[in-house]
């Protein structure tokens, strides 16, 4: 019975750890996306963002 209880406790802790790891990965991806958008909106990449969206919209409209 003690082994079963220990196994359940360890298993619950692993789930919590995985949740924290997923949260940290999502947080890092969000931070990189924000940094990338800020860079694209700044003077060095401002034209790239507008041009990219323009090309994507033109491509989608051309498919229909």
VEXZA-135014 format. One record per residue (C-alpha): x, y, z. Coordinates in Angstrom, 2 decimals. Layout:
! residues N
X | Y | Z
X | Y | Z
...
***
This chain:
! residues 64
X | Y | Z
0.00 | 0.00 | 0.00
2.87 | 2.35 | 0.76
4.34 | 1.80 | -2.71
1.01 | 2.65 | -4.33
0.74 | 5.86 | -2.32
4.34 | 6.83 | -3.17
3.70 | 6.10 | -6.86
0.60 | 8.32 | -6.87
2.47 | 11.17 | -5.19
5.36 | 10.97 | -7.62
3.00 | 10.79 | -10.56
1.13 | 13.94 | -9.44
4.41 | 15.83 | -9.04
5.45 | 14.86 | -12.57
2.23 | 16.27 | -13.95
2.82 | 19.57 | -12.20
6.37 | 19.71 | -13.46
5.25 | 19.10 | -17.03
2.69 | 21.87 | -16.70
5.36 | 24.29 | -15.50
7.66 | 23.25 | -18.35
4.93 | 23.84 | -20.93
4.20 | 27.23 | -19.37
7.86 | 28.23 | -19.57
8.10 | 27.15 | -23.21
4.97 | 29.14 | -24.07
6.31 | 32.13 | -22.15
9.64 | 31.99 | -23.99
7.91 | 31.64 | -27.38
5.68 | 34.62 | -26.57
8.67 | 36.71 | -25.53
10.49 | 35.86 | -28.76
7.40 | 36.71 | -30.80
7.05 | 40.08 | -29.06
10.73 | 40.85 | -29.57
10.46 | 39.85 | -33.24
7.39 | 42.01 | -33.79
9.02 | 44.98 | -32.09
12.08 | 44.55 | -34.32
9.94 | 44.31 | -37.44
7.97 | 47.40 | -36.46
11.12 | 49.39 | -35.75
13.02 | 51.27 | -38.43
15.24 | 48.36 | -39.40
12.47 | 45.92 | -40.24
9.37 | 48.07 | -40.60
9.08 | 47.60 | -44.35
9.51 | 43.86 | -44.04
6.39 | 43.42 | -41.91
4.14 | 45.42 | -44.22
5.57 | 43.75 | -47.31
5.15 | 40.29 | -45.82
1.50 | 40.84 | -44.91
0.85 | 42.38 | -48.31
2.32 | 39.36 | -50.10
0.40 | 36.90 | -47.94
-2.92 | 38.69 | -48.48
-2.31 | 38.93 | -52.22
-1.47 | 35.23 | -52.37
-4.61 | 34.26 | -50.42
-6.85 | 36.50 | -52.53
-5.27 | 35.05 | -55.69
-6.21 | 31.52 | -54.60
-9.92 | 32.39 | -54.52
***
